[in-house]
Amino acid sequence: MIVNVEVLRHEEALNLLSHMARFGLIRFDPSCENATTVPSEKLSKRFAGALRLSDTRREEFQSIVREGRLEWTRDTC
C-alpha cells in the first residue's frame, strides 16, 4: 500500500519516520515527484495579518480563543 504523507512538524516527524524506517515498518521512496521540503516557519509569521479585524472584533476573537484554551486545559486535566 502506498500512502502520501504531508509533514507538518518537520524535525519531529522526520525523526519519527526515520525510526520507523529503521524498524522496517515503512520505506522511503526518494524518487517521489511530489516530495518537497518546506523550510520551518513560525505560524505567527505565516498567518500575520490574516484576520483583518477592528480592535473590538479582534478583542472579542481573542476572548473566545482564551476561553477555548481554558476549556481545553480544564477538560484534559
PDB file of N, CA, C and O in Angstrom:
ATOM      1  N   MET A   1       0.843  -1.156   0.000  1.00  0.00           N
ATOM      2  CA  MET A   1       0.000   0.000   0.000  1.00  0.00           C
ATOM      3  C   MET A   1       0.900   1.234   0.000  1.00  0.00           C
ATOM      4  O   MET A   1       1.895   1.274   0.724  1.00  0.00           O
ATOM      5  N   ILE A   2       0.559   2.237  -0.805  1.00  0.00           N
ATOM      6  CA  ILE A   2       1.314   3.481  -0.890  1.00  0.00           C
ATOM      7  C   ILE A   2       0.468   4.603  -0.294  1.00  0.00           C
ATOM      8  O   ILE A   2      -0.703   4.763  -0.637  1.00  0.00           O
ATOM      9  N   VAL A   3       1.085   5.383   0.612  1.00  0.00           N
ATOM     10  CA  VAL A   3       0.406   6.485   1.270  1.00  0.00           C
ATOM     11  C   VAL A   3       1.298   7.707   1.180  1.00  0.00           C
ATOM     12  O   VAL A   3       2.483   7.639   1.509  1.00  0.00           O
ATOM     13  N   ASN A   4       0.736   8.831   0.735  1.00  0.00           N
ATOM     14  CA  ASN A   4       1.473  10.093   0.740  1.00  0.00           C
ATOM     15  C   ASN A   4       1.268  10.764   2.081  1.00  0.00           C
ATOM     16  O   ASN A   4       0.161  10.765   2.621  1.00  0.00           O
ATOM     17  N   VAL A   5       2.342  11.337   2.623  1.00  0.00           N
ATOM     18  CA  VAL A   5       2.284  11.969   3.935  1.00  0.00           C
ATOM     19  C   VAL A   5       2.771  13.399   3.816  1.00  0.00           C
ATOM     20  O   VAL A   5       3.819  13.655   3.221  1.00  0.00           O
ATOM     21  N   GLU A   6       2.015  14.337   4.380  1.00  0.00           N
ATOM     22  CA  GLU A   6       2.447  15.722   4.464  1.00  0.00           C
ATOM     23  C   GLU A   6       2.982  15.950   5.867  1.00  0.00           C
ATOM     24  O   GLU A   6       2.253  15.776   6.843  1.00  0.00           O
ATOM     25  N   VAL A   7       4.226  16.332   5.977  1.00  0.00           N
ATOM     26  CA  VAL A   7       4.874  16.523   7.267  1.00  0.00           C
ATOM     27  C   VAL A   7       4.621  17.948   7.736  1.00  0.00           C
ATOM     28  O   VAL A   7       5.003  18.904   7.061  1.00  0.00           O
ATOM     29  N   LEU A   8       3.977  18.093   8.896  1.00  0.00           N
ATOM     30  CA  LEU A   8       3.651  19.415   9.418  1.00  0.00           C
ATOM     31  C   LEU A   8       4.678  19.884  10.441  1.00  0.00           C
ATOM     32  O   LEU A   8       5.054  21.056  10.442  1.00  0.00           O
ATOM     33  N   ARG A   9       5.123  19.013  11.286  1.00  0.00           N
ATOM     34  CA  ARG A   9       6.156  19.366  12.268  1.00  0.00           C
ATOM     35  C   ARG A   9       7.435  18.704  11.804  1.00  0.00           C
ATOM     36  O   ARG A   9       7.738  17.574  12.187  1.00  0.00           O
ATOM     37  N   HIS A  10       8.166  19.399  10.994  1.00  0.00           N
ATOM     38  CA  HIS A  10       9.261  18.885  10.189  1.00  0.00           C
ATOM     39  C   HIS A  10      10.271  18.024  10.961  1.00  0.00           C
ATOM     40  O   HIS A  10      10.428  16.843  10.650  1.00  0.00           O
ATOM     41  N   GLU A  11      10.944  18.584  11.941  1.00  0.00           N
ATOM     42  CA  GLU A  11      12.019  17.868  12.624  1.00  0.00           C
ATOM     43  C   GLU A  11      11.513  16.619  13.340  1.00  0.00           C
ATOM     44  O   GLU A  11      12.074  15.536  13.173  1.00  0.00           O
ATOM     45  N   GLU A  12      10.463  16.767  14.131  1.00  0.00           N
ATOM     46  CA  GLU A  12       9.953  15.652  14.907  1.00  0.00           C
ATOM     47  C   GLU A  12       9.389  14.551  14.017  1.00  0.00           C
ATOM     48  O   GLU A  12       9.594  13.365  14.277  1.00  0.00           O
ATOM     49  N   ALA A  13       8.682  14.948  12.973  1.00  0.00           N
ATOM     50  CA  ALA A  13       8.073  13.963  12.079  1.00  0.00           C
ATOM     51  C   ALA A  13       9.141  13.181  11.321  1.00  0.00           C
ATOM     52  O   ALA A  13       9.047  11.959  11.200  1.00  0.00           O
ATOM     53  N   LEU A  14      10.143  13.868  10.815  1.00  0.00           N
ATOM     54  CA  LEU A  14      11.201  13.163  10.094  1.00  0.00           C
ATOM     55  C   LEU A  14      11.966  12.224  11.012  1.00  0.00           C
ATOM     56  O   LEU A  14      12.371  11.139  10.593  1.00  0.00           O
ATOM     57  N   ASN A  15      12.166  12.630  12.255  1.00  0.00           N
ATOM     58  CA  ASN A  15      12.835  11.772  13.220  1.00  0.00           C
ATOM     59  C   ASN A  15      12.014  10.508  13.452  1.00  0.00           C
ATOM     60  O   ASN A  15      12.557   9.403  13.454  1.00  0.00           O
ATOM     61  N   LEU A  16      10.709  10.669  13.649  1.00  0.00           N
ATOM     62  CA  LEU A  16       9.821   9.523  13.845  1.00  0.00           C
ATOM     63  C   LEU A  16       9.801   8.614  12.617  1.00  0.00           C
ATOM     64  O   LEU A  16       9.874   7.391  12.739  1.00  0.00           O
ATOM     65  N   LEU A  17       9.702   9.220  11.440  1.00  0.00           N
ATOM     66  CA  LEU A  17       9.683   8.421  10.207  1.00  0.00           C
ATOM     67  C   LEU A  17      10.988   7.663  10.005  1.00  0.00           C
ATOM     68  O   LEU A  17      10.979   6.524   9.538  1.00  0.00           O
ATOM     69  N   SER A  18      12.105   8.284  10.350  1.00  0.00           N
ATOM     70  CA  SER A  18      13.383   7.578  10.181  1.00  0.00           C
ATOM     71  C   SER A  18      13.478   6.394  11.136  1.00  0.00           C
ATOM     72  O   SER A  18      14.031   5.355  10.775  1.00  0.00           O
ATOM     73  N   HIS A  19      12.945   6.534  12.356  1.00  0.00           N
ATOM     74  CA  HIS A  19      12.910   5.394  13.291  1.00  0.00           C
ATOM     75  C   HIS A  19      12.041   4.275  12.732  1.00  0.00           C
ATOM     76  O   HIS A  19      12.406   3.102  12.807  1.00  0.00           O
ATOM     77  N   MET A  20      10.902   4.636  12.177  1.00  0.00           N
ATOM     78  CA  MET A  20      10.011   3.627  11.601  1.00  0.00           C
ATOM     79  C   MET A  20      10.682   2.917  10.438  1.00  0.00           C
ATOM     80  O   MET A  20      10.501   1.712  10.264  1.00  0.00           O
ATOM     81  N   ALA A  21      11.446   3.635   9.646  1.00  0.00           N
ATOM     82  CA  ALA A  21      12.157   3.025   8.520  1.00  0.00           C
ATOM     83  C   ALA A  21      13.219   2.053   9.023  1.00  0.00           C
ATOM     84  O   ALA A  21      13.404   0.982   8.445  1.00  0.00           O
ATOM     85  N   ARG A  22      13.921   2.422  10.102  1.00  0.00           N
ATOM     86  CA  ARG A  22      14.946   1.531  10.660  1.00  0.00           C
ATOM     87  C   ARG A  22      14.349   0.235  11.184  1.00  0.00           C
ATOM     88  O   ARG A  22      14.982  -0.819  11.116  1.00  0.00           O
ATOM     89  N   PHE A  23      13.129   0.313  11.708  1.00  0.00           N
ATOM     90  CA  PHE A  23      12.462  -0.894  12.204  1.00  0.00           C
ATOM     91  C   PHE A  23      11.793  -1.685  11.088  1.00  0.00           C
ATOM     92  O   PHE A  23      11.223  -2.747  11.340  1.00  0.00           O
ATOM     93  N   GLY A  24      11.855  -1.188   9.870  1.00  0.00           N
ATOM     94  CA  GLY A  24      11.279  -1.901   8.741  1.00  0.00           C
ATOM     95  C   GLY A  24       9.771  -1.754   8.621  1.00  0.00           C
ATOM     96  O   GLY A  24       9.121  -2.554   7.947  1.00  0.00           O
ATOM     97  N   LEU A  25       9.207  -0.737   9.270  1.00  0.00           N
ATOM     98  CA  LEU A  25       7.765  -0.527   9.210  1.00  0.00           C
ATOM     99  C   LEU A  25       7.346   0.253   7.972  1.00  0.00           C
ATOM    100  O   LEU A  25       6.244   0.063   7.456  1.00  0.00           O
ATOM    101  N   ILE A  26       8.220   1.127   7.497  1.00  0.00           N
ATOM    102  CA  ILE A  26       7.933   1.925   6.308  1.00  0.00           C
ATOM    103  C   ILE A  26       9.178   1.964   5.430  1.00  0.00           C
ATOM    104  O   ILE A  26      10.267   1.574   5.853  1.00  0.00           O
ATOM    105  N   ARG A  27       8.997   2.440   4.204  1.00  0.00           N
ATOM    106  CA  ARG A  27      10.118   2.589   3.273  1.00  0.00           C
ATOM    107  C   ARG A  27       9.955   3.935   2.591  1.00  0.00           C
ATOM    108  O   ARG A  27       8.864   4.299   2.152  1.00  0.00           O
ATOM    109  N   PHE A  28      11.057   4.670   2.510  1.00  0.00           N
ATOM    110  CA  PHE A  28      11.059   5.954   1.813  1.00  0.00           C
ATOM    111  C   PHE A  28      11.269   5.716   0.333  1.00  0.00           C
ATOM    112  O   PHE A  28      12.056   4.853  -0.054  1.00  0.00           O
ATOM    113  N   ASP A  29      10.577   6.467  -0.491  1.00  0.00           N
ATOM    114  CA  ASP A  29      10.766   6.409  -1.935  1.00  0.00           C
ATOM    115  C   ASP A  29      11.386   7.729  -2.382  1.00  0.00           C
ATOM    116  O   ASP A  29      10.670   8.713  -2.566  1.00  0.00           O
ATOM    117  N   PRO A  30      12.710   7.765  -2.560  1.00  0.00           N
ATOM    118  CA  PRO A  30      13.369   9.018  -2.914  1.00  0.00           C
ATOM    119  C   PRO A  30      13.005   9.532  -4.299  1.00  0.00           C
ATOM    120  O   PRO A  30      13.268  10.695  -4.606  1.00  0.00           O
ATOM    121  N   SER A  31      12.416   8.713  -5.129  1.00  0.00           N
ATOM    122  CA  SER A  31      12.067   9.140  -6.481  1.00  0.00           C
ATOM    123  C   SER A  31      10.688   9.786  -6.558  1.00  0.00           C
ATOM    124  O   SER A  31      10.237  10.146  -7.645  1.00  0.00           O
ATOM    125  N   CYS A  32      10.015   9.939  -5.422  1.00  0.00           N
ATOM    126  CA  CYS A  32       8.675  10.523  -5.407  1.00  0.00           C
ATOM    127  C   CYS A  32       8.721  11.942  -5.942  1.00  0.00           C
ATOM    128  O   CYS A  32       9.470  12.778  -5.436  1.00  0.00           O
ATOM    129  N   GLU A  33       7.918  12.219  -6.969  1.00  0.00           N
ATOM    130  CA  GLU A  33       7.920  13.533  -7.609  1.00  0.00           C
ATOM    131  C   GLU A  33       7.293  14.612  -6.734  1.00  0.00           C
ATOM    132  O   GLU A  33       7.636  15.787  -6.859  1.00  0.00           O
ATOM    133  N   ASN A  34       6.383  14.223  -5.857  1.00  0.00           N
ATOM    134  CA  ASN A  34       5.682  15.199  -5.028  1.00  0.00           C
ATOM    135  C   ASN A  34       6.433  15.546  -3.754  1.00  0.00           C
ATOM    136  O   ASN A  34       5.995  16.418  -3.003  1.00  0.00           O
ATOM    137  N   ALA A  35       7.538  14.894  -3.497  1.00  0.00           N
ATOM    138  CA  ALA A  35       8.282  15.142  -2.265  1.00  0.00           C
ATOM    139  C   ALA A  35       8.935  16.518  -2.327  1.00  0.00           C
ATOM    140  O   ALA A  35       9.706  16.817  -3.239  1.00  0.00           O
ATOM    141  N   THR A  36       8.618  17.326  -1.365  1.00  0.00           N
ATOM    142  CA  THR A  36       9.210  18.652  -1.269  1.00  0.00           C
ATOM    143  C   THR A  36       9.605  18.924   0.168  1.00  0.00           C
ATOM    144  O   THR A  36       9.061  18.324   1.094  1.00  0.00           O
ATOM    145  N   THR A  37      10.536  19.814   0.349  1.00  0.00           N
ATOM    146  CA  THR A  37      10.953  20.226   1.670  1.00  0.00           C
ATOM    147  C   THR A  37      10.567  21.680   1.855  1.00  0.00           C
ATOM    148  O   THR A  37      10.959  22.545   1.072  1.00  0.00           O
ATOM    149  N   VAL A  38       9.801  21.937   2.890  1.00  0.00           N
ATOM    150  CA  VAL A  38       9.358  23.292   3.181  1.00  0.00           C
ATOM    151  C   VAL A  38      10.142  23.779   4.396  1.00  0.00           C
ATOM    152  O   VAL A  38      10.176  23.091   5.416  1.00  0.00           O
ATOM    153  N   PRO A  39      10.767  24.941   4.310  1.00  0.00           N
ATOM    154  CA  PRO A  39      11.508  25.430   5.464  1.00  0.00           C
ATOM    155  C   PRO A  39      10.583  25.701   6.639  1.00  0.00           C
ATOM    156  O   PRO A  39       9.435  26.110   6.464  1.00  0.00           O
ATOM    157  N   SER A  40      11.101  25.466   7.842  1.00  0.00           N
ATOM    158  CA  SER A  40      10.313  25.689   9.043  1.00  0.00           C
ATOM    159  C   SER A  40      10.016  27.178   9.195  1.00  0.00           C
ATOM    160  O   SER A  40      10.914  28.015   9.102  1.00  0.00           O
ATOM    161  N   GLU A  41       8.759  27.490   9.429  1.00  0.00           N
ATOM    162  CA  GLU A  41       8.336  28.876   9.578  1.00  0.00           C
ATOM    163  C   GLU A  41       7.319  28.949  10.704  1.00  0.00           C
ATOM    164  O   GLU A  41       6.390  28.144  10.759  1.00  0.00           O
ATOM    165  N   LYS A  42       7.492  29.911  11.603  1.00  0.00           N
ATOM    166  CA  LYS A  42       6.567  30.064  12.712  1.00  0.00           C
ATOM    167  C   LYS A  42       5.188  30.429  12.175  1.00  0.00           C
ATOM    168  O   LYS A  42       5.067  31.203  11.226  1.00  0.00           O
ATOM    169  N   LEU A  43       4.156  29.869  12.788  1.00  0.00           N
ATOM    170  CA  LEU A  43       2.795  30.155  12.360  1.00  0.00           C
ATOM    171  C   LEU A  43       2.457  31.624  12.531  1.00  0.00           C
ATOM    172  O   LEU A  43       1.694  32.174  11.737  1.00  0.00           O
ATOM    173  N   SER A  44       3.009  32.275  13.553  1.00  0.00           N
ATOM    174  CA  SER A  44       2.735  33.691  13.755  1.00  0.00           C
ATOM    175  C   SER A  44       3.233  34.513  12.568  1.00  0.00           C
ATOM    176  O   SER A  44       2.605  35.502  12.191  1.00  0.00           O
ATOM    177  N   LYS A  45       4.341  34.116  11.987  1.00  0.00           N
ATOM    178  CA  LYS A  45       4.852  34.805  10.791  1.00  0.00           C
ATOM    179  C   LYS A  45       4.008  34.438   9.568  1.00  0.00           C
ATOM    180  O   LYS A  45       3.702  35.286   8.729  1.00  0.00           O
ATOM    181  N   ARG A  46       3.642  33.169   9.488  1.00  0.00           N
ATOM    182  CA  ARG A  46       2.904  32.680   8.331  1.00  0.00           C
ATOM    183  C   ARG A  46       1.520  33.313   8.213  1.00  0.00           C
ATOM    184  O   ARG A  46       1.070  33.636   7.113  1.00  0.00           O
ATOM    185  N   PHE A  47       0.852  33.487   9.344  1.00  0.00           N
ATOM    186  CA  PHE A  47      -0.515  33.986   9.315  1.00  0.00           C
ATOM    187  C   PHE A  47      -0.651  35.417   9.830  1.00  0.00           C
ATOM    188  O   PHE A  47      -1.764  35.866  10.105  1.00  0.00           O
ATOM    189  N   ALA A  48       0.444  36.128   9.961  1.00  0.00           N
ATOM    190  CA  ALA A  48       0.391  37.509  10.458  1.00  0.00           C
ATOM    191  C   ALA A  48      -0.482  38.347   9.531  1.00  0.00           C
ATOM    192  O   ALA A  48      -0.276  38.373   8.318  1.00  0.00           O
ATOM    193  N   GLY A  49      -1.452  39.024  10.116  1.00  0.00           N
ATOM    194  CA  GLY A  49      -2.331  39.891   9.350  1.00  0.00           C
ATOM    195  C   GLY A  49      -3.407  39.157   8.568  1.00  0.00           C
ATOM    196  O   GLY A  49      -4.094  39.774   7.754  1.00  0.00           O
ATOM    197  N   ALA A  50      -3.574  37.855   8.791  1.00  0.00           N
ATOM    198  CA  ALA A  50      -4.556  37.080   8.029  1.00  0.00           C
ATOM    199  C   ALA A  50      -5.985  37.494   8.378  1.00  0.00           C
ATOM    200  O   ALA A  50      -6.875  37.446   7.529  1.00  0.00           O
ATOM    201  N   LEU A  51      -6.199  37.898   9.626  1.00  0.00           N
ATOM    202  CA  LEU A  51      -7.533  38.349  10.031  1.00  0.00           C
ATOM    203  C   LEU A  51      -7.541  39.865  10.044  1.00  0.00           C
ATOM    204  O   LEU A  51      -6.797  40.485  10.804  1.00  0.00           O
ATOM    205  N   ARG A  52      -8.349  40.448   9.237  1.00  0.00           N
ATOM    206  CA  ARG A  52      -8.459  41.903   9.188  1.00  0.00           C
ATOM    207  C   ARG A  52      -9.673  42.310  10.035  1.00  0.00           C
ATOM    208  O   ARG A  52     -10.793  42.416   9.536  1.00  0.00           O
ATOM    209  N   LEU A  53      -9.417  42.532  11.323  1.00  0.00           N
ATOM    210  CA  LEU A  53     -10.496  42.822  12.260  1.00  0.00           C
ATOM    211  C   LEU A  53     -10.308  44.195  12.882  1.00  0.00           C
ATOM    212  O   LEU A  53      -9.190  44.694  13.009  1.00  0.00           O
ATOM    213  N   SER A  54     -11.429  44.792  13.267  1.00  0.00           N
ATOM    214  CA  SER A  54     -11.360  46.035  14.040  1.00  0.00           C
ATOM    215  C   SER A  54     -10.840  45.688  15.433  1.00  0.00           C
ATOM    216  O   SER A  54     -10.801  44.516  15.810  1.00  0.00           O
ATOM    217  N   ASP A  55     -10.450  46.684  16.182  1.00  0.00           N
ATOM    218  CA  ASP A  55      -9.937  46.445  17.532  1.00  0.00           C
ATOM    219  C   ASP A  55     -10.961  45.723  18.402  1.00  0.00           C
ATOM    220  O   ASP A  55     -10.613  44.822  19.166  1.00  0.00           O
ATOM    221  N   THR A  56     -12.203  46.117  18.284  1.00  0.00           N
ATOM    222  CA  THR A  56     -13.274  45.493  19.071  1.00  0.00           C
ATOM    223  C   THR A  56     -13.457  44.031  18.685  1.00  0.00           C
ATOM    224  O   THR A  56     -13.525  43.165  19.557  1.00  0.00           O
ATOM    225  N   ARG A  57     -13.536  43.751  17.400  1.00  0.00           N
ATOM    226  CA  ARG A  57     -13.723  42.372  16.928  1.00  0.00           C
ATOM    227  C   ARG A  57     -12.500  41.512  17.265  1.00  0.00           C
ATOM    228  O   ARG A  57     -12.644  40.336  17.602  1.00  0.00           O
ATOM    229  N   ARG A  58     -11.294  42.096  17.173  1.00  0.00           N
ATOM    230  CA  ARG A  58     -10.084  41.340  17.496  1.00  0.00           C
ATOM    231  C   ARG A  58     -10.095  40.963  18.978  1.00  0.00           C
ATOM    232  O   ARG A  58      -9.735  39.841  19.332  1.00  0.00           O
ATOM    233  N   GLU A  59     -10.504  41.893  19.844  1.00  0.00           N
ATOM    234  CA  GLU A  59     -10.570  41.613  21.279  1.00  0.00           C
ATOM    235  C   GLU A  59     -11.616  40.539  21.566  1.00  0.00           C
ATOM    236  O   GLU A  59     -11.387  39.671  22.408  1.00  0.00           O
ATOM    237  N   GLU A  60     -12.757  40.583  20.884  1.00  0.00           N
ATOM    238  CA  GLU A  60     -13.781  39.533  21.035  1.00  0.00           C
ATOM    239  C   GLU A  60     -13.221  38.182  20.602  1.00  0.00           C
ATOM    240  O   GLU A  60     -13.426  37.170  21.273  1.00  0.00           O
ATOM    241  N   PHE A  61     -12.517  38.177  19.481  1.00  0.00           N
ATOM    242  CA  PHE A  61     -11.917  36.938  18.965  1.00  0.00           C
ATOM    243  C   PHE A  61     -10.900  36.386  19.963  1.00  0.00           C
ATOM    244  O   PHE A  61     -10.892  35.187  20.244  1.00  0.00           O
ATOM    245  N   GLN A  62     -10.035  37.265  20.501  1.00  0.00           N
ATOM    246  CA  GLN A  62      -9.031  36.826  21.472  1.00  0.00           C
ATOM    247  C   GLN A  62      -9.695  36.261  22.723  1.00  0.00           C
ATOM    248  O   GLN A  62      -9.205  35.292  23.304  1.00  0.00           O
ATOM    249  N   SER A  63     -10.804  36.860  23.138  1.00  0.00           N
ATOM    250  CA  SER A  63     -11.539  36.374  24.300  1.00  0.00           C
ATOM    251  C   SER A  63     -12.069  34.959  24.047  1.00  0.00           C
ATOM    252  O   SER A  63     -11.989  34.099  24.924  1.00  0.00           O
ATOM    253  N   ILE A  64     -12.603  34.723  22.866  1.00  0.00           N
ATOM    254  CA  ILE A  64     -13.111  33.391  22.505  1.00  0.00           C
ATOM    255  C   ILE A  64     -11.973  32.378  22.480  1.00  0.00           C
ATOM    256  O   ILE A  64     -12.135  31.249  22.942  1.00  0.00           O
ATOM    257  N   VAL A  65     -10.834  32.772  21.948  1.00  0.00           N
ATOM    258  CA  VAL A  65      -9.675  31.874  21.891  1.00  0.00           C
ATOM    259  C   VAL A  65      -9.201  31.530  23.303  1.00  0.00           C
ATOM    260  O   VAL A  65      -8.940  30.365  23.604  1.00  0.00           O
ATOM    261  N   ARG A  66      -9.090  32.545  24.173  1.00  0.00           N
ATOM    262  CA  ARG A  66      -8.674  32.305  25.567  1.00  0.00           C
ATOM    263  C   ARG A  66      -9.639  31.353  26.267  1.00  0.00           C
ATOM    264  O   ARG A  66      -9.214  30.436  26.971  1.00  0.00           O
ATOM    265  N   GLU A  67     -10.940  31.572  26.072  1.00  0.00           N
ATOM    266  CA  GLU A  67     -11.949  30.717  26.693  1.00  0.00           C
ATOM    267  C   GLU A  67     -11.813  29.278  26.201  1.00  0.00           C
ATOM    268  O   GLU A  67     -11.913  28.339  26.992  1.00  0.00           O
ATOM    269  N   GLY A  68     -11.587  29.103  24.910  1.00  0.00           N
ATOM    270  CA  GLY A  68     -11.401  27.764  24.353  1.00  0.00           C
ATOM    271  C   GLY A  68     -10.177  27.073  24.919  1.00  0.00           C
ATOM    272  O   GLY A  68     -10.208  25.874  25.194  1.00  0.00           O
ATOM    273  N   ARG A  69      -9.098  27.823  25.095  1.00  0.00           N
ATOM    274  CA  ARG A  69      -7.882  27.239  25.686  1.00  0.00           C
ATOM    275  C   ARG A  69      -8.119  26.811  27.118  1.00  0.00           C
ATOM    276  O   ARG A  69      -7.666  25.746  27.536  1.00  0.00           O
ATOM    277  N   LEU A  70      -8.838  27.647  27.881  1.00  0.00           N
ATOM    278  CA  LEU A  70      -9.145  27.287  29.264  1.00  0.00           C
ATOM    279  C   LEU A  70     -10.010  26.034  29.321  1.00  0.00           C
ATOM    280  O   LEU A  70      -9.783  25.162  30.160  1.00  0.00           O
ATOM    281  N   GLU A  71     -10.996  25.937  28.439  1.00  0.00           N
ATOM    282  CA  GLU A  71     -11.845  24.739  28.395  1.00  0.00           C
ATOM    283  C   GLU A  71     -11.023  23.514  28.045  1.00  0.00           C
ATOM    284  O   GLU A  71     -11.210  22.446  28.629  1.00  0.00           O
ATOM    285  N   TRP A  72     -10.109  23.666  27.090  1.00  0.00           N
ATOM    286  CA  TRP A  72      -9.263  22.551  26.676  1.00  0.00           C
ATOM    287  C   TRP A  72      -8.422  22.084  27.856  1.00  0.00           C
ATOM    288  O   TRP A  72      -8.325  20.887  28.124  1.00  0.00           O
ATOM    289  N   THR A  73      -7.809  23.041  28.565  1.00  0.00           N
ATOM    290  CA  THR A  73      -6.972  22.693  29.721  1.00  0.00           C
ATOM    291  C   THR A  73      -7.805  22.034  30.814  1.00  0.00           C
ATOM    292  O   THR A  73      -7.384  21.041  31.406  1.00  0.00           O
ATOM    293  N   ARG A  74      -8.971  22.580  31.076  1.00  0.00           N
ATOM    294  CA  ARG A  74      -9.838  22.049  32.116  1.00  0.00           C
ATOM    295  C   ARG A  74     -10.305  20.631  31.769  1.00  0.00           C
ATOM    296  O   ARG A  74     -10.356  19.765  32.642  1.00  0.00           O
ATOM    297  N   ASP A  75     -10.644  20.395  30.498  1.00  0.00           N
ATOM    298  CA  ASP A  75     -11.183  19.095  30.093  1.00  0.00           C
ATOM    299  C   ASP A  75     -10.118  18.028  29.913  1.00  0.00           C
ATOM    300  O   ASP A  75     -10.442  16.840  29.925  1.00  0.00           O
ATOM    301  N   THR A  76      -8.862  18.409  29.747  1.00  0.00           N
ATOM    302  CA  THR A  76      -7.806  17.413  29.521  1.00  0.00           C
ATOM    303  C   THR A  76      -7.044  17.078  30.778  1.00  0.00           C
ATOM    304  O   THR A  76      -6.246  16.141  30.777  1.00  0.00           O
ATOM    305  N   CYS A  77      -7.266  17.818  31.863  1.00  0.00           N
ATOM    306  CA  CYS A  77      -6.530  17.542  33.125  1.00  0.00           C
ATOM    307  C   CYS A  77      -7.282  16.604  34.007  1.00  0.00           C
ATOM    308  O   CYS A  77      -6.814  16.269  35.095  1.00  0.00           O
TER     309      CYS A  77
END
